[in-house]
Amino acid sequence: MNNIIEADNLKAYYITNAYGVERTVKAVDDISIKIKEGEIYGIAGESGCGKSTLLKVLLGAHKPPLTVVEGSVKYLFAGKEMASLTTTSNTLNQLNWSEVSYIPQGSMHVLNPVRRIADTFHDFISAHRPMSKHESREMTRNYLRDLGLPETVLRAYPHQLSGGMRQRVTIALATILWPKLIFADEPTTALDVVVQRGVIQLLRQIQQKEGSTVVLITHDLGVHANLADRIIILYAGKIVEEADTRTILKNPRHPYTQYLINSLPSLDEKKERHSIPGRPPALDNPPDGCRFHTRCPYVMDRCRTVDPQMIYLQPGHRAACHLLTEEANHVATA
């Protein structure tokens, strides 16, 4: 399967200067990923770990004070390569929505409160594909019908729809032009479990229908478990583990990933849930060595001074932890 995004050694920092005092927040710090065509790629981690910042950089939507200080992002569409960080804004704008789409957080902040849903769809479609109002309405009706959404929503204003239906409408709006690449930022936030399930099913339906690639950002590992094919776990601006979803859930190797999995609710009443001790580090002054060492129960001396390198535990499964390096060395010399 071909890659559709390749990001190498990305470093993206928030750099501010207030009253002569410069502050640098290392929100994305040396991240390399490859996202394959047609997969749902999950990005997980606690709030403040760099998920949304990474999405902005991958999307090419970063603005000061967020600055890419190092690294590259490449899009590969139909064999054509494009460096998104150096491509002109006009070219990126041409890609937006037809090739690359974005599902933002908070549907109430996306939909125009004084426009009916049908008018919002027409405004969006006509901005990218010249067509009459009748043609855009017909296109919208057919698309909503394909997705199993009621046509009656077209006559409504956003405030007349439930939170779950607004989110479904927002997803439909962002994908009606069948983009090849979809970025979804916390698409199930603030929705109850039943509504979440409907949104997850809708995203899966859209992805399967056209074979789109979805980059899914959410702190909720339960959503990733139901939707993502592969997951990376971020901690304090760095990748600590990456694997297919089943491996992450069944055999997490990094201590932070293990804590995340153990904190998930379970139907097994006897299973004890464990919260992660301590707090994440401040990214304007991250600790030396492994950034998780201040919270890790297995911390060693080298963890406090040496940044762990990413190692492959098996094909497709990599992690950055000194414990795993010791294990790999032991296996190699056995």
Secondary structure, 3 states (H helix, E strand, C coil): CCEEEEEEEEEEEEEEEECCEEEEEEEEEEEEEEEECCCEEEEECCCCCCHHHHHHHHHCCCCCCEEEEEEEEEEEECCEEEECCCCCHHHHHHHECCCEEEECCCHHHCCCCCCCHHHHHHHHHHHHCCCCHHHHHHHHHHHHHHHCCCHHHHHCCHHHCCHHHHHHHHHHHHHCCCCCEEEEECCCCCCCHHHHHHHHHHHHHHHHHHCCEEEEECCCHHHHHHHCCEEEEEECCEEEEEEEHHHHHHCCCCHHHHHHHHCCCCCCCCCCCCCCCCCCCCCCCCCCCCCCCCCCCCCCHHHHCCCCCEEEEECCEEEECHHHHHHHHHHHHC
